[in-house]
C-alpha cells in the first residue's frame, strides 16, 4: 500500500502508524509536512516538504484568516502532491490531519485515491470548551468567529471518504450529518514504555528530589486556563498549607497553546504567581522535557493532577494512567470517558482549587488504600489504549479505506 500522510508537523499523530507501515517493505510511505525536523526520522518513511507561499493578509477579516491560512496550506500541498505525481508516486490512501488545510485539495490532485482525515476537534460556541467558564462569557463577535473557524473542517468532512476521531467525546462534537463516516480510534500509548517503577526517585539534570516522598505532578503543553492552570496553582496554595513536605513538579512551557492569552501580555505563570503566594522552594517549573525525563517524572509521582475544559483529551493523561499514576482529574466529559471516580482515579470539581487540594491530600494520606486505583489505571490502558490493540486496528482501518470498503470492518 502506498500512503501519503499530511500534517504540518512531523511525526505528530501519525508517528506510530507511519512507523509500522514504514517497517513493511510492501508499503511505501511518504509524509508531507511543513516542519521537516531533520533530527527525527522514521525508517522507511520519506518526507516531502511543503511551504505556504505567504501568511494570511493582515487586512483579511479576522473571522476568515484561519480559512485563508488553510487555503494557503492546501495550495502548497497541492503543488507538493503534483510534484510527487510527476515522479510516479500515486498513493493508494491519503491520510491527513483536518483543520490546518493540507487535505483541502487532495481530491483534485488524486481524484481516485480515498481520502481519510484525522478529525481532532469541531469548534462550538455552546456546550463545550468555549462557554465552559461562566466568568469568561463569549461575545457575539467570538461566537461568529467560532462558526466560521470550522470552514476547512467542514470541507474535509464533505470530501473525505472516512474519518477518525480519537475519543467518543471528541466525535460527539461533530455535526450529526457526518458522524456516520467517523470511527473512534485513539492514538494509544506504549505501556511497555510508560510503565510503573515502584519506589522511583526523581532526579532531573537541574532538580534532585530523591529525598522527597510526596511529589505532586502536573503536565501540559502550556500554562493556560484550558488545562486548568489557574485552578491548579490555587490548589497548590491549599496543598502547601496541609502538606509541608510535599513538592510540586510542573512539566509545561510558559506559553498559551489553547485559548486566549492575557491582554496585558503577561504569562499565566507570572499572573498566578503574583496573585497566589506560594513557597517557591517547593514548586518546580521544569519546562518541557524529553520523553525519558518526562517518564521519570510520572514514575516518581505520588499524585498526578490533570485538569481540562471540555476539549481535546491530552495524550499525557493516558500516559500517566499507563505509568500507574494516581490521577486526580477534572470532572469534565473528556476525562470521564477514561476515568471512573474511585475505580481508576479520582474526579474533582474543575473550578474548586480546594476540592483539588483535598483529593490530593487524601491520596497522600492513604497511599496503601489507593494502590488498587493505580493498578486499575494501568489496567484501563492495557485494555483500551494500548498500542498492541489499537495499532493493528488502525492499520486495518487504513487498508480497508484504501480498498474502498465502507463502512470499514473496524468502524466504531
C-alpha positions, 0 to 999 in steps of 0.5 A: 500500500502506498500512503501519503500522510499530511500534517504540518508537523512531523511525526505528530499523530501519525508517528506510530502508524507511519512507523509500522507501515514504514517497517513493511517493505510492501508499503511505501510511505511518504509524509508531507509536512511543513516542519521537516525536523531533520533530527527525527526520522522514521525508517522507511518513511520519506518526507516531502516538504511543503511551504505556504507561499505567504501568511494570511493578509493582515487586512483579511477579516479576522473571522476568515484568516484561519480559512485563508491560512488553510487555503494557503496550506492546501495550495502548497500541498497541492503543488507538493502532491503534483510534484510527487505525481510527476515522479510516479508516486500515486498513493493508494490512501491519503491520510491527513490531519483536518483543520490546518488545510493540507487535505483541502485539495487532495481530491483534485490532485488524486481524484481516485485515491480515498481520502481519510482525515484525522478529525481532532476537534469541531469548534462550538460556541455552546456546550463545550470548551468555549462557554465552559467558564461562566466568568469568561462569557463569549461575545457575539463577535467570538461566537461568529468567529467560532462558526466560521473557524470550522470552514476547512473542517467542514470541507474535509468532512464533505470530501473525505471518504472516512474519518477518525476521531480519537475519543467518543467525546471528541466525535460527539462534537461533530455535526450529526450529518457526518458522524456516520463516516467517523470511527473512534480510534485513539492514538494509544500509548506504549505501556511497555514504555510508560510503565510503573517503577515502584519506589522511583526517585526523581532526579532531573539534570537541574532538580534532585528530589530523591529525598522527597516522598510526596511529589505532586505532578502536573503536565501540559503543553502550556500554562493556560486556563484550558488545562486548568492552570489557574485552578491548579496553582490555587490548589497548590496554595491549599496543598502547601498549607496541609502538606509541608513536605510535599513538592510540586513538579510542573512539566509545561512551557510558559506559553498559551497553546489553547485559548486566549492569552492575557491582554496585558501580555503577561504569562499565566505563570507570572499572573498566578504567581503574583496573585497566589503566594506560594513557597517557591522552594517547593514548586518546580517549573521544569519546562518541557522535557524529553520523553525519558525525563518526562517518564521519570517524572510520572514514575516518581509521582505520588499524585498526578493532577490533570485538569481540562475544559471540555476539549481535546483529551491530552495524550499525557493523561493516558500516559500517566494512567499507563505509568500507574499514576494516581490521577486526580482529574477534572470532572469534565466529559473528556476525562470521564470517558477514561476515568471512573471516580474511585475505580481508576482515579479520582474526579474533582470539581474543575473550578474548586482549587480546594476540592483539588487540594483535598483529593490530593491530600487524601491520596497522600494520606492513604497511599496503601488504600489507593494502590488498587486505583493505580493498578486499575489505571494501568489496567484501563490502558492495557485494555483500551489504549494500548498500542498492541490493540489499537495499532493493528486496528488502525492499520486495518482501518487504513487498508480497508479505506484504501480498498474502498470498503465502507463502512470499514470492518473496524468502524466504531 
